[in-house]
């Protein structure tokens, strides 16, 4: 049952007077339950509880933490249809998407449980003492990774489950031994509370310390700012806009003790299509990319928002075909009225730029909060001259850039800001000419896809979901896959320690 209250540790509280409601974007109505925004005192209590819990939780064995994560997964599944119903009513996304995203959330939790069931993930290092070494003896040195402390996780707007309350940031932080305080995304407050109730049940069932998890509501910046500024918070995980992620990064940097903010932010995910690929399979590419551009109403961080080609008659026909196939797909409901308004504003901004041509867009009356898909085109010359054309449009939108030759194409790639992904669509006869393109992409993106689509982010050790700024605030780390646990730990070396005093992972 949804109460509208905050979980401060294992206890539901609502001492404040400010409330908000979620909305159903498909019906364009408010949902009935009011949610109480956390007060300053509740924020402070949650963080202090997390700090207290950290002293014990950081020493809980990997096998016990694995049991905890698996129990969270079990309790989320036990929510059954109630979770699916609130998810769809708060997001406008279909039931199939809700079920699929729940499955991804469960898989992430179980993947981290499997990872920490032994100590290999810490990448422990051992260097034995050598007292007889000349000219100086060598001490025994051992290194392991230890958790940072309480982590604040900000729920994402576009993934109410997999990047939110029990999503990848929470799962990886709990797996590492860090308590988590979730700042709920206000669009998904009911979904968040239900998932939080599952986590609290798992805490009680597995005997984890009270305070290892809290769930706080709040619109705007007040609650999030208070959390990031709290001296007992040691790291932040965020998925969202460049402006939101950068604001948190700046707040964290101004603290007396600066802390890391691992923010995954905007990306237009450039796609390079060679002339040979257009000549040989233009229709197939157009169909595939029309589906990728409109998938989930374009509300994916890996949506292909920029397509780079070489100018030719065949290219012009390809752009026309891509546009026709994209707008032929039925318009879809966006996550929230504000997101729809942002999409309209951003797409109008791009289309008003000098040289930008709207090739096709859905016209005519649409239901409230449904997005009119659109494809625009511009020459490489205009694109290079206007940074405004590089901005992300969050929704079913893509800009096709026609470079005059490969030299200009490389110049365009080199001039892009950091991105999550880059894609190459090419034929075998292109291979010998792709090295410069690959080199350019390596300096701009975190993941390079060959003859595929960027939408779809596999949860596995090889995945890199992050890239140069502003795709993320630290391109050395990933926000997806089991390697994302490394964000929440730091290395410590122990020199000449007696075996009895070493951490368990480093004992003989």
C-alpha positions as CSV (number, residue, x, y, z in Angstrom):
1,X,0.0,0.0,0.0
2,X,1.3,3.5,-0.9
3,X,1.3,5.9,2.0
4,X,2.9,9.0,0.5
5,X,5.5,9.0,3.3
6,X,9.3,8.9,3.4
7,X,11.3,5.9,4.5
8,X,13.8,7.2,7.1
9,X,15.6,3.9,7.5
10,X,12.9,1.3,8.2
11,X,10.4,3.9,9.5
12,X,7.7,5.7,7.5
13,X,7.6,9.4,8.3
14,X,5.8,12.6,7.1
15,X,6.5,15.4,9.4
16,X,6.5,18.1,6.7
17,X,3.5,20.0,5.3
18,X,4.6,20.3,1.6
19,X,3.1,17.7,-0.7
20,X,3.0,16.9,-4.4
21,X,1.1,14.5,-6.6
22,X,2.3,12.5,-9.6
23,X,0.4,12.6,-12.8
24,X,-0.9,10.1,-15.4
25,X,0.5,11.5,-18.7
26,X,-1.7,9.3,-20.9
27,X,-4.9,10.6,-19.2
28,X,-3.4,14.0,-18.4
29,X,-4.7,13.9,-14.9
30,X,-3.2,14.0,-11.4
31,X,-3.0,10.7,-9.5
32,X,-4.8,10.9,-6.2
33,X,-2.2,10.2,-3.6
34,X,-0.3,13.1,-2.0
35,X,3.4,12.6,-1.3
36,X,5.1,14.4,1.7
37,X,8.3,16.1,0.9
38,X,11.2,15.4,3.3
39,X,12.1,18.1,5.7
40,X,15.6,19.3,6.6
41,X,15.3,17.3,9.8
42,X,14.3,14.1,8.0
43,X,17.2,14.5,5.6
44,X,19.6,14.9,8.5
45,X,18.1,11.9,10.3
46,X,18.3,9.7,7.2
47,X,22.0,10.6,6.6
48,X,23.0,10.1,10.2
49,X,21.2,6.7,10.2
50,X,23.1,5.8,7.1
51,X,26.4,6.8,8.7
52,X,25.6,4.8,11.8
53,X,24.6,1.8,9.6
54,X,27.8,2.1,7.6
55,X,30.0,1.2,10.6
56,X,28.5,-2.3,10.6
57,X,27.3,-2.7,7.0
58,X,30.8,-2.1,5.5
59,X,32.0,-5.2,7.4
60,X,29.1,-7.5,6.4
61,X,30.4,-10.4,4.4
62,X,30.0,-10.5,0.6
63,X,27.8,-13.6,0.9
64,X,25.5,-11.8,3.3
65,X,25.3,-8.8,1.1
66,X,24.5,-11.1,-1.8
67,X,21.7,-12.7,0.2
68,X,20.4,-9.1,0.9
69,X,20.4,-8.2,-2.8
70,X,18.7,-11.4,-3.9
71,X,16.0,-10.8,-1.2
72,X,15.4,-7.3,-2.5
73,X,14.8,-8.9,-6.0
74,X,12.4,-11.4,-4.5
75,X,10.5,-8.7,-2.6
76,X,10.2,-6.6,-5.8
77,X,8.8,-9.5,-7.7
78,X,6.3,-10.1,-4.8
79,X,4.8,-6.6,-5.4
80,X,3.5,-8.2,-8.6
81,X,0.7,-6.3,-10.5
82,X,0.5,-3.5,-7.9
83,X,4.0,-2.3,-9.0
84,X,3.2,-2.6,-12.7
85,X,0.0,-0.6,-12.3
86,X,1.5,2.3,-10.5
87,X,4.5,2.3,-12.9
88,X,2.2,2.7,-15.9
89,X,-0.1,5.2,-14.2
90,X,2.9,7.5,-13.4
91,X,4.9,7.1,-16.6
92,X,2.5,6.7,-19.5
93,X,4.7,3.7,-20.5
94,X,3.0,0.5,-21.6
95,X,2.7,-2.6,-19.3
96,X,5.1,-4.5,-21.5
97,X,7.8,-1.9,-20.9
98,X,7.1,-2.0,-17.1
99,X,7.5,-5.8,-17.1
100,X,10.7,-5.6,-19.1
101,X,12.2,-2.9,-16.9
102,X,11.3,-4.8,-13.8
103,X,13.1,-7.8,-15.3
104,X,16.2,-5.7,-15.9
105,X,16.1,-4.4,-12.3
106,X,15.9,-7.9,-11.0
107,X,18.8,-9.0,-13.2
108,X,21.0,-6.2,-12.0
109,X,20.4,-7.0,-8.4
110,X,21.2,-10.7,-8.9
111,X,24.2,-9.8,-11.0
112,X,25.7,-7.8,-8.2
113,X,24.8,-10.5,-5.7
114,X,26.7,-13.0,-7.8
115,X,29.6,-10.5,-8.1
116,X,30.1,-10.0,-4.3
117,X,29.5,-13.5,-3.3
118,X,33.3,-13.8,-3.4
119,X,36.1,-11.2,-3.0
120,X,37.5,-11.3,-6.5
121,X,35.8,-8.0,-7.5
122,X,38.0,-6.1,-5.1
123,X,41.0,-6.8,-7.2
124,X,43.1,-7.5,-4.2
125,X,46.9,-7.3,-4.6
126,X,49.5,-9.1,-2.5
127,X,53.3,-8.4,-2.4
128,X,55.2,-10.6,0.0
129,X,57.9,-9.3,2.3
130,X,61.5,-9.8,1.4
131,X,63.6,-8.9,4.4
132,X,66.8,-10.1,2.7
133,X,66.5,-7.8,-0.3
134,X,69.4,-5.5,-1.0
135,X,70.1,-2.7,-0.5
136,X,66.8,-2.3,1.5
137,X,64.4,-4.9,2.8
138,X,60.9,-5.1,1.3
139,X,57.9,-4.9,3.5
140,X,54.8,-7.0,3.2
141,X,52.2,-4.9,1.2
142,X,48.5,-5.8,0.5
143,X,45.9,-3.7,-1.2
144,X,42.1,-4.0,-1.3
145,X,39.1,-1.8,-2.0
146,X,36.9,-0.4,0.7
147,X,33.4,1.3,0.5
148,X,33.3,5.1,0.6
149,X,30.3,5.6,2.9
150,X,26.7,6.7,2.5
151,X,25.8,7.3,-1.2
152,X,22.9,9.5,-2.5
153,X,21.2,8.1,-5.6
154,X,18.9,10.4,-7.6
155,X,16.1,8.5,-9.4
156,X,15.9,8.9,-13.2
157,X,12.8,10.3,-15.0
158,X,13.1,7.9,-18.0
159,X,13.6,4.6,-16.1
160,X,11.3,4.4,-13.0
161,X,12.8,1.1,-12.0
162,X,16.1,0.2,-13.6
163,X,17.8,3.6,-12.9
164,X,15.9,4.6,-9.8
165,X,15.1,3.3,-6.3
166,X,16.5,-0.2,-6.7
167,X,18.3,0.5,-10.0
168,X,21.9,0.1,-11.0
169,X,23.3,2.8,-8.8
170,X,21.5,1.5,-5.7
171,X,22.3,-2.1,-6.4
172,X,26.0,-1.5,-7.0
173,X,26.4,0.8,-4.0
174,X,24.7,-1.7,-1.7
175,X,26.8,-4.5,-3.2
176,X,30.0,-2.5,-2.4
177,X,29.1,-2.0,1.3
178,X,27.7,1.5,1.1
179,X,24.4,2.5,2.6
180,X,22.1,4.3,0.1
181,X,19.7,7.3,0.4
182,X,17.5,7.6,-2.6
183,X,16.2,11.1,-3.7
184,X,13.0,10.1,-5.5
185,X,12.2,11.6,-8.9
186,X,8.9,13.3,-8.2
187,X,7.3,11.9,-11.4
188,X,7.6,8.4,-9.9
189,X,7.0,8.8,-6.2
190,X,4.4,6.0,-5.9
191,X,6.6,3.6,-7.9
192,X,9.6,4.6,-5.7
193,X,7.7,4.0,-2.4
194,X,6.6,0.6,-3.4
195,X,10.1,-0.5,-4.4
196,X,11.4,1.1,-1.2
197,X,9.0,-1.0,0.8
198,X,10.5,-4.1,-0.9
199,X,14.0,-3.0,0.1
200,X,12.9,-2.4,3.7
201,X,11.3,-5.9,3.9
202,X,14.6,-7.3,2.6
203,X,16.5,-5.4,5.2
204,X,14.4,-6.9,8.0
205,X,14.4,-10.4,6.5
206,X,18.2,-10.5,6.2
207,X,19.1,-8.6,9.4
208,X,20.8,-5.7,7.7
209,X,21.3,-2.6,10.0
210,X,18.6,0.0,10.1
211,X,19.6,3.0,8.0
212,X,21.3,1.0,5.3
213,X,18.6,2.4,3.0
214,X,16.3,5.5,3.1
215,X,13.8,6.9,0.5
216,X,13.2,10.6,0.4
217,X,10.6,12.6,-1.6
218,X,11.0,16.1,-2.8
219,X,10.3,18.3,-5.8
220,X,12.8,20.9,-7.0
221,X,16.3,21.2,-5.6
222,X,15.8,21.6,-1.9
223,X,16.1,18.0,-0.7
224,X,18.7,17.0,-3.3
225,X,20.9,20.0,-2.4
226,X,20.6,19.3,1.3
227,X,21.7,15.7,0.8
228,X,24.7,16.5,-1.4
229,X,25.8,19.1,1.1
230,X,25.6,16.9,4.1
231,X,29.1,16.2,5.5
232,X,28.3,12.5,6.1
233,X,27.4,11.8,2.5
234,X,30.4,10.4,0.6
235,X,29.3,10.0,-3.0
236,X,26.5,10.7,-5.5
237,X,24.9,8.8,-8.4
238,X,22.8,10.7,-10.9
239,X,21.1,10.0,-14.3
240,X,19.5,12.9,-16.0
241,X,20.1,16.3,-17.7
242,X,23.4,18.1,-18.1
243,X,22.1,21.1,-16.1
244,X,21.0,18.8,-13.2
245,X,24.1,16.7,-13.1
246,X,26.4,19.8,-13.4
247,X,24.5,21.5,-10.5
248,X,25.1,18.5,-8.2
249,X,28.7,18.3,-9.3
250,X,29.3,22.0,-8.5
251,X,27.6,21.6,-5.1
252,X,29.8,18.6,-4.2
253,X,32.9,20.4,-5.3
254,X,32.3,23.4,-3.0
255,X,32.0,21.3,0.1
256,X,34.7,21.5,2.7
257,X,35.3,17.8,1.8
258,X,34.5,17.5,-1.9
259,X,33.0,14.2,-2.9
260,X,32.7,12.4,-6.3
261,X,29.5,12.9,-8.3
262,X,29.0,10.1,-10.9
263,X,26.5,11.7,-13.2
264,X,25.4,10.2,-16.5
265,X,24.0,13.2,-18.5
266,X,23.2,14.2,-22.0
267,X,24.2,12.5,-25.3
268,X,23.2,12.8,-28.9
269,X,25.0,9.5,-29.8
270,X,26.4,10.2,-33.3
271,X,25.8,7.6,-36.0
272,X,28.2,7.5,-39.0
273,X,26.8,5.9,-42.2
274,X,29.2,5.3,-45.1
275,X,28.2,5.9,-48.7
276,X,28.6,2.2,-49.4
277,X,26.2,1.3,-46.6
278,X,23.6,3.7,-48.0
279,X,24.1,2.3,-51.5
280,X,23.7,-1.3,-50.4
281,X,21.1,-1.2,-47.7
282,X,19.5,2.2,-47.4
283,X,16.0,0.9,-46.9
284,X,17.0,-1.5,-44.1
285,X,18.9,1.2,-42.3
286,X,16.1,3.6,-42.6
287,X,13.6,1.1,-41.2
288,X,15.9,0.1,-38.3
289,X,16.8,3.6,-37.3
290,X,13.2,4.8,-37.6
291,X,12.4,2.3,-34.9
292,X,15.4,3.2,-32.8
293,X,14.7,7.0,-33.0
294,X,11.1,6.5,-31.8
295,X,11.7,3.7,-29.3
296,X,10.1,4.6,-26.0
297,X,9.1,8.0,-27.5
298,X,12.8,8.7,-27.9
299,X,13.3,8.9,-24.2
300,X,16.5,6.9,-24.0
301,X,19.9,8.4,-23.1
302,X,21.3,6.4,-26.1
303,X,18.8,7.7,-28.6
304,X,20.4,8.3,-32.0
305,X,19.9,12.0,-32.1
306,X,22.6,12.8,-34.7
307,X,23.3,11.0,-38.0
308,X,26.4,11.8,-40.1
309,X,26.6,11.1,-43.8
310,X,28.4,12.2,-46.9
311,X,26.4,14.4,-49.3
312,X,25.1,12.6,-52.5
313,X,21.9,12.0,-54.4
314,X,21.6,8.6,-52.7
315,X,22.1,10.3,-49.3
316,X,19.2,12.7,-50.0
317,X,16.9,9.8,-50.9
318,X,18.0,8.0,-47.8
319,X,17.2,11.0,-45.6
320,X,13.7,11.3,-47.2
321,X,13.1,7.5,-46.6
322,X,14.3,7.7,-43.0
323,X,12.0,10.7,-42.4
324,X,8.9,9.0,-44.0
325,X,9.5,5.8,-42.0
326,X,10.0,7.7,-38.7
327,X,6.8,9.8,-38.9
328,X,4.8,6.7,-40.1
329,X,5.3,5.2,-36.6
330,X,2.4,6.2,-34.3
331,X,3.1,9.0,-31.9
332,X,3.8,7.9,-28.3
333,X,3.0,9.3,-24.9
334,X,6.0,11.0,-23.2
335,X,6.7,10.6,-19.5
336,X,5.3,13.9,-18.3
337,X,3.8,17.2,-19.5
338,X,7.1,19.0,-18.7
339,X,9.1,16.6,-20.8
340,X,6.7,17.0,-23.7
341,X,7.0,20.8,-23.4
342,X,10.8,20.5,-23.3
343,X,10.8,18.3,-26.4
344,X,8.7,20.9,-28.3
345,X,10.9,23.8,-27.2
346,X,14.2,22.0,-28.0
347,X,13.0,20.7,-31.4
348,X,11.8,24.2,-32.4
349,X,15.1,25.7,-31.3
350,X,17.0,23.3,-33.6
351,X,14.6,23.7,-36.6
352,X,14.9,27.5,-36.3
353,X,18.7,27.5,-36.8
354,X,20.2,28.7,-40.1
355,X,20.4,25.9,-42.6
356,X,18.3,23.4,-40.7
357,X,15.5,21.8,-42.8
358,X,12.6,19.9,-41.3
359,X,12.4,16.9,-43.7
360,X,9.3,15.4,-42.1
361,X,7.4,15.5,-38.8
362,X,4.1,14.2,-37.5
363,X,1.5,16.9,-38.0
364,X,-2.1,17.3,-37.1
365,X,-3.8,16.9,-33.7
366,X,-2.2,14.7,-31.1
367,X,-3.4,13.6,-27.7
368,X,-1.9,15.6,-24.8
369,X,1.7,14.7,-24.0
370,X,2.2,12.7,-27.2
371,X,5.4,13.6,-29.2
372,X,5.4,14.5,-32.9
373,X,8.4,12.6,-34.3
374,X,10.6,14.5,-36.6
375,X,13.7,14.3,-38.8
376,X,15.8,17.4,-39.7
377,X,18.7,17.8,-42.1
378,X,21.6,20.3,-42.3
379,X,24.8,20.6,-44.2
380,X,28.2,19.9,-42.5
381,X,29.1,23.6,-43.1
382,X,26.2,24.9,-41.1
383,X,26.6,22.2,-38.4
384,X,30.2,23.1,-37.8
385,X,29.5,26.8,-37.6
386,X,26.6,26.5,-35.0
387,X,27.1,24.8,-31.7
388,X,23.3,25.1,-31.0
389,X,22.8,22.3,-33.6
390,X,24.8,20.0,-31.3
391,X,22.2,20.2,-28.4
392,X,20.3,17.1,-27.3
393,X,16.6,16.9,-28.1
394,X,15.1,14.5,-25.6
395,X,12.4,12.6,-27.6
396,X,11.8,11.1,-31.0
397,X,14.1,13.4,-33.0
398,X,17.2,13.1,-35.1
399,X,19.3,15.5,-37.1
400,X,21.0,14.2,-40.3
401,X,24.2,16.1,-41.2
402,X,25.4,16.0,-44.7
403,X,29.2,16.4,-44.8
404,X,30.8,17.3,-48.1
405,X,33.5,14.7,-47.8
406,X,35.3,12.5,-45.3
407,X,37.7,15.2,-44.2
408,X,34.7,17.4,-43.1
409,X,33.1,14.3,-41.5
410,X,36.1,13.7,-39.3
411,X,36.2,17.5,-38.4
412,X,32.5,17.2,-37.3
413,X,33.3,14.2,-35.1
414,X,36.3,15.9,-33.5
415,X,34.2,18.9,-32.8
416,X,31.5,17.1,-30.9
417,X,31.2,17.2,-27.1
418,X,31.6,13.9,-25.2
419,X,29.0,11.3,-25.9
420,X,27.8,8.0,-24.4
421,X,27.9,6.1,-27.8
422,X,29.1,6.4,-31.4
423,X,27.9,4.1,-34.2
424,X,29.4,3.1,-37.5
425,X,27.3,1.6,-40.3
426,X,29.7,0.3,-43.0
427,X,30.4,-2.4,-45.5
428,X,33.4,-4.7,-45.6
429,X,34.9,-2.7,-48.5
430,X,35.0,0.3,-46.1
431,X,37.2,-1.4,-43.5
432,X,40.5,0.0,-44.7
433,X,39.1,3.5,-44.6
434,X,37.5,3.5,-41.2
435,X,40.6,3.9,-39.0
436,X,40.4,7.7,-38.8
437,X,36.7,7.6,-38.0
438,X,37.3,5.0,-35.2
439,X,40.2,7.1,-33.8
440,X,38.0,10.2,-33.8
441,X,35.1,8.3,-32.1
442,X,37.4,6.8,-29.4
443,X,38.2,10.3,-28.3
444,X,34.6,11.4,-28.1
445,X,32.5,8.4,-26.8
446,X,32.4,5.6,-24.3
447,X,31.0,2.8,-26.5
448,X,31.4,2.3,-30.2
449,X,28.8,0.2,-32.0
450,X,29.4,-1.4,-35.4
451,X,26.4,-2.1,-37.7
452,X,23.9,-1.8,-34.9
453,X,21.8,0.7,-33.0
454,X,22.9,2.5,-29.8
455,X,19.5,2.0,-28.0
456,X,19.8,-1.0,-25.7
457,X,22.5,-1.1,-23.0
458,X,23.5,-4.7,-22.0
459,X,24.1,-5.3,-18.3
460,X,27.5,-7.1,-18.3
461,X,31.1,-6.7,-17.3
462,X,32.2,-5.5,-20.8
463,X,29.6,-2.6,-20.9
464,X,30.9,1.0,-20.7
465,X,28.0,3.4,-20.1
466,X,29.7,6.7,-19.7
467,X,31.9,9.0,-21.8
468,X,33.8,12.3,-21.9
469,X,32.1,15.3,-20.4
470,X,29.2,16.1,-20.6
471,X,28.1,12.5,-21.3
472,X,29.4,11.8,-17.8
473,X,31.4,13.5,-15.1
474,X,34.1,10.8,-15.0
475,X,34.7,8.9,-18.2
476,X,36.8,6.3,-16.4
477,X,33.7,4.7,-14.9
478,X,30.5,3.0,-16.1
479,X,27.0,3.5,-14.8
480,X,25.8,0.1,-16.2
481,X,27.3,-3.4,-15.6
482,X,29.0,-5.0,-12.7
483,X,32.1,-2.7,-13.1
484,X,29.9,0.2,-11.9
485,X,30.6,-1.0,-8.4
486,X,34.1,0.6,-8.7
487,X,32.5,4.0,-8.3
488,X,31.7,3.4,-4.7
489,X,35.0,2.1,-3.4
490,X,38.6,3.3,-2.9
491,X,41.9,1.5,-2.6
492,X,43.7,1.1,0.7
493,X,47.1,-0.5,1.2
494,X,48.2,-2.3,4.4
495,X,51.9,-2.4,5.1
496,X,53.6,-4.9,7.5
497,X,50.3,-5.7,9.1
498,X,49.9,-8.8,11.4
499,X,47.5,-11.3,9.9
500,X,45.1,-10.9,12.8
501,X,44.5,-7.2,12.0
502,X,44.1,-7.4,8.3
503,X,40.7,-7.1,6.5
504,X,39.2,-10.6,5.8
505,X,39.9,-10.2,2.1
506,X,43.6,-9.8,2.7
507,X,44.3,-12.4,5.4
508,X,46.7,-15.3,4.6
